[in-house]
């Protein structure tokens, strides 16, 4: 081996290896700090691009989940109000049937009529308050229904159908001016209430069916988000146990590299020894 004070090949090789070890050590430390083996496009451009697309899908599905949650709440409020109205119609039928009795006196009939009208007012109060986030599915303000997001591309939707429970309408045929003042009026009210009950119960069944469909889709979206999140983790998450073991190995390798460089740098001292010996 040529001894030279200008060129120390052994030191250059040792320095190159030490720099390589330091680079590897920095990579491992970054993975341990971030928990990611692919933290940016520089680490692996292809995997980074795939992971970013999947992250984008997860974020978009988060917006879908929010929309479906809103649909579920709107539907739950409408369903609770509709069930309450159905119960009131049952009570109204009881009052109207009692008022059909021709043997009751005027005072009793007026009492039944007052109770009946109070129930009608309660139906109107419930209809006015069956609202969430500006949407009332029962008072007739919405025709057809409301469409909510169903996929990450916003290309599909699920619809929550509206049901008009307004008094004197197609579902509740009992008008707001209905009265039990006479046997004839009470008889007409009973007929209207019976058909209204059938209509309301069918409308509630339709509303419940829509809600069940939305809730099922919401569960699917949640599972899809979990699967995509897991997929991103499989692509970019670092195995911290492996990285911890690599860190220890590289630290030892770094120490050995420093010693090797020190030995290589001491080789030119041989020239002084040769000259001294001469």
C-alpha positions in Angstrom: 0.0 0.0 0.0 1.4 3.4 -1.0 1.9 5.8 1.9 1.1 9.4 1.0 0.5 12.7 2.9 -1.7 13.9 0.0 -4.1 11.0 -0.4 -5.5 8.8 2.4 -7.6 6.2 0.6 -8.4 4.3 3.7 -9.7 7.4 5.5 -11.9 8.3 2.4 -13.5 4.9 2.4 -14.0 5.0 6.2 -15.6 8.4 5.9 -17.9 7.3 3.1 -19.1 4.4 5.1 -19.5 6.6 8.2 -21.6 9.1 6.2 -23.8 6.2 4.9 -24.3 4.9 8.4 -25.2 8.5 9.6 -27.8 8.8 6.8 -29.3 5.5 7.7 -29.3 6.5 11.4 -31.1 9.7 10.5 -33.8 7.8 8.6 -34.4 5.4 11.5 -34.6 8.3 13.9 -37.1 10.1 11.7 -39.3 6.9 11.5 -39.2 6.6 15.3 -40.1 10.2 15.7 -42.9 10.3 13.3 -44.0 6.6 13.4 -44.0 6.6 9.6 -41.7 4.7 7.2 -43.1 6.8 4.3 -43.3 10.4 5.6 -43.0 12.2 2.3 -42.6 11.8 -1.5 -38.9 11.6 -1.1 -39.1 8.4 0.9 -41.1 6.5 -1.8 -42.9 8.6 -4.3 -45.2 5.8 -5.6 -46.4 4.6 -2.1 -46.7 8.2 -0.9 -49.0 9.1 -3.9 -51.2 6.0 -3.2 -51.4 6.8 0.5 -52.4 10.4 -0.2 -55.2 9.3 -2.5 -56.5 7.0 0.2 -56.2 9.8 2.8 -58.2 12.0 0.5 -60.9 9.3 0.2 -61.1 8.9 4.0 -61.6 12.7 4.4 -64.3 12.7 1.7 -66.0 9.8 3.4 -65.9 11.8 6.6 -68.0 14.4 4.9 -70.4 11.7 3.7 -70.6 10.3 7.3 -71.5 13.8 8.6 -74.2 14.1 6.0 -75.7 10.7 6.9 -75.5 11.5 10.6 -77.5 14.7 9.9 -80.0 12.6 7.9 -80.4 10.2 10.7 -81.0 12.9 13.3 -83.6 14.7 11.0 -85.3 11.4 10.5 -85.3 10.5 14.2 -86.9 13.8 15.1 -89.6 13.4 12.4 -90.2 9.8 13.5 -90.6 10.7 17.2 -93.0 13.6 16.2 -95.0 11.3 13.9 -95.3 8.6 16.6 -96.5 11.3 19.1 -99.1 12.4 16.5 -100.3 8.9 16.0 -100.8 8.5 19.8 -102.8 11.8 19.7 -105.0 10.5 16.9 -105.8 7.4 19.0 -106.9 9.7 21.9 -108.9 11.9 19.4 -110.7 8.8 18.2 -111.6 7.9 21.8 -113.1 11.4 22.4 -114.9 11.4 19.1 -116.4 7.9 19.7 -117.6 9.0 23.1 -119.2 12.1 21.6 -121.2 9.9 19.2 -123.3 8.7 22.2 -126.7 10.4 21.7 -127.5 10.0 25.4 -124.9 12.4 26.8 -125.9 15.9 27.9 -124.7 19.2 26.5 -122.2 19.8 29.2 -120.5 16.4 28.6 -120.5 16.9 24.8 -118.8 20.3 25.3 -116.2 18.7 27.5 -115.4 16.1 24.9 -115.3 18.8 22.2 -112.9 20.9 24.3 -110.6 17.9 24.9 -110.7 17.1 21.2 -109.8 20.6 20.1 -107.0 20.7 22.6 -105.6 17.5 21.0 -105.8 19.1 17.6 -103.8 22.1 18.9 -101.2 19.7 20.3 -100.9 18.0 16.9 -100.2 21.5 15.4 -97.6 22.2 18.1 -95.8 19.0 17.5 -95.8 19.6 13.7 -94.3 23.1 14.2 -91.5 21.7 16.4 -90.6 18.6 14.4 -87.6 20.3 13.0 -83.8 19.8 13.2 -81.2 22.0 11.5 -83.8 23.8 9.5 -85.5 20.7 8.1 -89.0 19.7 9.0 -90.1 16.5 7.3 -93.7 16.6 8.5 -95.2 20.0 8.1 -95.4 20.0 4.3 -92.5 22.6 3.8 -90.4 20.0 2.0 -91.8 18.2 -1.1 -90.4 14.8 -2.2 -87.6 14.6 0.4 -84.0 15.6 1.1 -81.0 14.0 -0.7 -77.9 13.3 1.4 -74.3 12.3 0.3 -73.8 8.6 -0.3 -70.2 8.3 -1.7 -66.8 10.1 -1.7 -67.3 11.4 -5.2 -70.7 12.9 -4.3 -72.1 11.2 -7.4 -74.7 9.2 -5.5 -77.2 10.1 -2.8 -79.7 8.6 -0.4 -83.1 10.3 0.1 -85.1 10.7 3.2 -88.7 11.1 2.1 -90.9 13.9 3.5 -94.4 13.1 4.8 -96.9 15.9 5.1 -98.9 15.5 8.3 -100.6 18.9 8.0 -104.2 18.9 9.3 -106.8 18.5 6.5 -104.2 17.1 4.1 -103.8 13.8 2.3 -102.4 11.9 5.3 -104.3 13.5 8.2 -107.6 14.3 6.8 -109.0 15.7 10.0 -109.3 19.5 9.5 -108.1 21.9 12.1 -111.7 23.1 12.5 -113.1 19.7 13.3 -115.7 19.6 16.1 -117.7 17.2 18.2 -120.5 19.6 18.7 -123.1 17.1 17.4 -123.5 13.4 16.9 -123.2 13.9 13.1 -120.0 15.9 13.5 -118.6 13.3 15.9 -119.4 10.6 13.5 -117.6 12.4 10.6 -114.6 13.0 12.9 -114.4 9.3 13.8 -114.4 8.4 10.1 -111.7 10.9 9.3 -109.5 9.9 12.3 -109.7 6.2 11.3 -108.5 6.9 7.8 -105.9 9.4 9.1 -104.5 6.7 11.5 -104.1 4.3 8.6 -102.3 7.0 6.6 -100.1 8.1 9.4 -99.0 4.6 10.3 -98.1 3.9 6.6 -96.2 7.2 6.4 -94.3 6.3 9.6 -93.5 2.9 8.1 -92.1 4.6 5.0 -90.1 7.0 7.1 -88.8 4.2 9.2 -87.8 2.3 6.1 -85.8 5.3 4.8 -84.1 5.7 8.1 -83.1 2.0 8.3 -81.6 2.3 4.8 -79.7 5.4 5.7 -78.4 3.9 9.0 -77.3 0.8 7.2 -75.4 2.9 4.6 -73.9 5.0 7.4 -72.5 1.8 9.0 -71.0 0.7 5.6 -69.3 4.1 5.2 -67.9 3.8 8.7 -66.5 0.4 7.9 -65.1 1.6 4.6 -63.3 4.5 6.4 -61.8 2.1 8.9 -60.6 -0.2 6.0 -59.0 2.7 4.1 -57.4 4.0 7.3 -56.0 0.6 8.0 -54.7 0.4 4.4 -52.9 3.7 4.7 -51.3 2.4 7.9 -50.2 -0.7 6.2 -48.5 1.4 3.5 -46.8 4.1 5.5 -46.7 3.1 9.2 -43.3 2.1 10.6 -42.7 -1.1 12.6 -41.3 0.6 15.7 -40.0 -2.7 17.1 -37.9 -3.3 14.0 -36.8 0.4 13.8 -35.8 0.3 17.4 -33.6 -2.7 16.8 -32.1 -1.1 13.7 -31.4 2.1 15.7 -29.3 0.1 18.2 -27.4 -1.7 15.4 -26.7 1.5 13.6 -25.5 3.2 16.7 -22.9 0.5 17.2 -22.0 0.6 13.5 -21.5 4.4 13.8 -19.2 4.0 16.7 -17.2 1.4 14.8 -17.1 3.7 11.8 -15.7 6.5 13.9 -13.0 4.2 15.2 -12.2 3.0 11.7 -11.8 6.6 10.5 -9.6 7.4 13.4 -7.4 4.4 12.6 -7.2 5.4 8.9 -6.3 9.0 9.8 -3.4 7.7 11.9 -1.8 5.9 9.1 0.2 9.0 7.8 1.9 9.0 11.1 3.9 6.0 9.8 5.7 8.4 7.5 7.0 10.4 10.5 8.1 7.2 12.1 10.0 6.2 9.0 11.7 9.6 8.7 12.5 9.6 12.4 14.0 6.2 12.1 16.2 7.4 9.2 
